[in-house]
């Protein structure tokens, strides 16, 4: 087992007793190793864990999982390929990018975007843990991905948000991220409140 570095020990002390965590650490400081060990520590060995992260960092997650004697399945490609990968998945760690999670296409004559089959398939799995890496993709309260993530994973027991720069534009960028974890921030249940 890899030894924690001193700053990772401090992060571990913060997360090890919590079911919902926020790790705001700069890139390459070890958010993923702390998060993987947190999930393994807090959850049973057969738990289902979903990681939603940018496509560019998903291979890094697979590498980190391998170093921790775990394996994962990346859902990527076309909708059919992602659905097939999910149906044939034999790992407890499933990884997908936000766009792949919420991809949908408006058909002619529809007044609003339909829920994507991938979103429905992922929402129908009883996830024990959902991890949002680079969680700033849910800062906009009007975004479809923000709405979907908050709605579909409201009742998941263990949740994590990870970011190097969690509020790149203003302190309001924290709201939706904290709403994902706790359902509110500072007593406010909506961004506009």
Buried (B, 14 or more C-beta within 10 A) or exposed (E): EEEBEEEBEEBBEBBEEBBBBBBBBEEEBBBBBBBBBBBBEBBEEEBBBBBBBEBEBBEEBBEBBEEBEBEBBBBBEEBEEBBEBBEEBEBBBBBBBBEBBBBBEEEEEEEEEEBBBBBEBBBEEEBBBBBBBBBBBBBBBEBBBBBBBBEBBEEBEBBBBBBBEBBEEEEEBBBBBBBBBEEEBEEEEEBEE
